Amino acid sequence: MSPGRHRVLLVEDDAGIREGISELLAFEGYEVDRAANGAEALDRLRDGARPGLIVLDLVMPVMNGAQLLSRLRGEPGLADIPVVLMTASLPSGPRLPPASGYLSKPFELSELLGLVERHCGAPGLAISGI
């Protein structure tokens, strides 16, 4: 995956949610890469896959969203990538980790698209003439 402003890395352990969001973003014209957990996402990012935005589930196995966000913020070359956190339940502790945006599941698709467009710009529809 080459770097790109209109590229989104979606990190979500639920395959159905991951697929649905991926299809929506692809239909809107964004390039989407997917990871099932934080460790998989970190590997993709370290391999040179720099997205314009990371949409990150907070509660996942292997490496959760808070752990991934902490790792990203401490790693040169990855620290400045905007991250939007998604969560169905607030984590234990005083507050959510600092991020570029937050989505509380369930969320309106327009909320997601608004955050993605704010950070990645609007690439236009992938399918024209509809």
N, C-alpha and C positions, 0 to 999 in steps of 0.2 A: 504494500500500500504506500503510495507516494504522498508526500505532504500536500495538504490542500485546505484552503480556507473553508470550502463547502463540504468538508469531510467531517463526519461525526463518528466517534467511537462510542458504541452503546455497550455498557457493561451491566448485564442483568442475568441472574441465575435461572429465572423462570423462562423456559423455552418459548412458551406461547406469547408472553409479553414481549420478549426479545424479538420474535418474528413479527408480531403486529406493529411494533414501533418501527422496526427496520423497513417494513413495507410502506408504512406511511411516509417516512422520511425519504425513501427512495422515490416514491411517487411525486413528492414535492420537489425533487431534483437534487437531493443531497446524496453524496456517496457515503455509504454506511459500512463500517466494520463492526464486528460483534465479538464480545468475549463473555464467557459464562461466569467469570469471577475476577477478582482483582489481580491475582497472580498471572492469569492468562493475559489480561489487559496490559500489565506491566511488561511482560515478555514482548508483546506486539509493539508497544511504545519504544522499548529499548532496541528493537529491530529496525527502527527508523520510521515507524508508522506514526507520523505527527498529525493529528487531526486539528481542526479549528475549534472543536468542542468535544468534551467527554460528558456523556449522560450516564450517570453512575448510580446504580442501586446501592442503598446503604447496607442492607442486611443480606449477606451472601456467605456461602461456605468458602473454605480455603483461605481467602483474604477478603475481608469485608470492605465496604466502601470507605469507611473512616481510615482504615489501615492503608488502603491504596492512596487516598488523598494525602495522607501524611508522608508517604514515600515520595509521591510526586513533588510535593512542595519542597522537599529536601534534595531533589536531584536536578543539577544544572541541565538545561535543555528541555526539561519537562515541567519545571515549576510554574511557568507562566501560561500553561494551557488552561483555558477556562473549564470549570467543572460545574455541572448542574447535578445536584443530588436528588434522587428519588427515594421516597420511603413511605411505607404503609404505617410504620410505627416509629415514634421518636426513640432514639437510643437512650440507654441508661446513662446518667451523667447530667451535667448542668445544661448542655446545649449541643446543637449540631456542629460538626466541624465547619470552619469557614469555607465557603464556596461561592461561586459566581451566581448561583441561583438555586432554588429549591422547588421541588414538586412533591406534593403530598398525595400519595396514592389513595383512592383513585383520583385522577386529575382529568381535566378537560383537554382534549387534543389540541385545542387552540392555545392553551397555556404552554404546552410543550413546543408547539410550532413557533410561538412568539419568542420563547427563550432561545431556541435554535437560530431563528432569524436574527435576533439581536446580536448573537455572538459569531454567527457564520455568514451573515448576509442572506439575501434571497436569490438563489440560483435560478429561479423560474421553474415552471412545470416541466417534468421530464417528458410528459406526453402532451402534445399540442393538438389542437383541432377538435377538442372534446366539447 
